[in-house]
């Protein structure tokens, strides 16, 4: 596994572990995150805040990463997730996240997933 794939795996491990400081450390100060049905989130602080809100909404959400494709400073991860929202209603989805890196940190993430009905 190269550096890109390793950093992608670390990001999903941080999400699954609810480790927002580690998630923030993986992101550059000027990171941009594109999430379906939202305006682009710009900056490490906004991305970490957004992930905090998302993980509070889905407190048991866990990602399983399948394939990771990587290049010199780009990568993509195919994933599935499952869990429940705060009321206990089950949730599951699958998608792909695209990444760009600079100096080992994420500068761009873009999520595409199959079911966007909850967002």
NORLINGI-V147088 format. One line per field, one symbol per residue. ss: DSSP state (H for helix, E for strand, L for the rest). phi: phi as a letter, one per 20 degrees, with the letter a starting at -180 (. if undefined). burial: + if it has 9 or more other C-alpha atoms within 8 Angstrom, else -. A space follows every 10 residues. Layout:
ss = ???
phi = ???
burial = ???
//
This chain:
ss = LLHHHHHHHH HHHHHHLLLH HHHHHHEEEE EEEELLLLLL EELHHHHHHH HHHHHHHLLL LEEEEEEEEE LLLEEEEEEE EEEELLLLLE EEEEEEEEEE EELLEEEEEE EEELLLLLL
phi = .effffffff ffffffelef ffgfffdfgd gccdcgmcfg edoggffffg fffffffcfd fcddeefcdb cgccabcebc bbrbefenff bbbbacdecc cclndfdbcb ecbfddfed
burial = ---++++++- ++-+++--++ -+++-+++-+ +++++----- ++++-+++-- ++--+--+++ +++-+--+-+ --++++++++ ++++++---- +-++++++++ ++-+++++++ +++------
//
